[in-house]
Amino acid sequence: DTQTCVVTSLEDLGDRSDPRAPCALLKCALVVAGVVDVDGPPLQEQLQHGLELTSWSRVPTGSGLGTSSILAACAVAVLREGS
């Protein structure tokens, strides 16, 4: 299953706290890493040149291996390094 999410406004990040929302983990990582300030200026001003973030995993959902936690930590680390 491939899922693509395009975020064009701060409102698109509003569902980041819902684990069932599309791309919630990556949306949350953008905020936690400080790349996007949801209380700040419009997204286009914050990400003037845009940003593409891609992730994938072959581990089955619900495997109990902590894949979401690992992915979240890696995403935040990469985003912080790049900002």
N, C-alpha and C positions, 0 to 999 in steps of 0.2 A: 504494500500500500504506500503510495506516494501522496504526500499532502503539501500543498503550497499555500502559503499565507502571504498576502501583500498588505503591509501596514502603511497607510498614507496619511494618517492623522493620529493625534493623541487619543482620540475617541476609540480608535481601533485597538488600543491597548487596555481598554476598560475591562475586558474579560480575562485579564492575565491571572487573576486569582482563582479562576474556575478550572480545575484540572481536566475537565471534559472539553474545554474550549480549544479550538484549533490553535496549535502552536503556543499554548499558554506558557509552557516552560521557557521557550526562547523569548517570548514577550517579557516575561518576568525577569529573565537574565539581563535584558537591555536596561531595565529600570534599576535592578540591584547593582549592576556594574557601574551605574552612573552615566551611561551613554545617553540615556533619555531621561529628562526630568518631566514627569507627567504634570507638574504644576508650573512648568516653564513656558517659554515661547512655543509657537507652533512647530510641529515636527520638521517641517521643511527648513526652518531656521536652524534647528538643532543638528540636523543631518544634511547639511548643505549639498554634499556630494552623494548622498544616499548611502545605503549599506545593504549588503546581501549576506545573510547568515544561513548556512546550510548544515543540517545534522542528519544522521541516519543511524540505525542500529539493526542488527540481525537478531537481537535477543527478543524473544516473544514477550508481549505485554503480559504483565502479571506473573512473570517468572520468579519473582522474589529475589532477584540478583542485585537489586538496587540501581538498575540502569538509569532511572530518572535522576536519582541523586548524583550519580557520576556525571551524567550529561550536563546537569545544571552547574555543577562545580567547574567542569571544563569550559562551558560556555561563558560563565562569569570570568574565569581566569583569562581566557582569550580576549574577551571584550575589554577587560581592564588593562591588559597589556597593550592593546591597540589604541586605547584612548589617551 
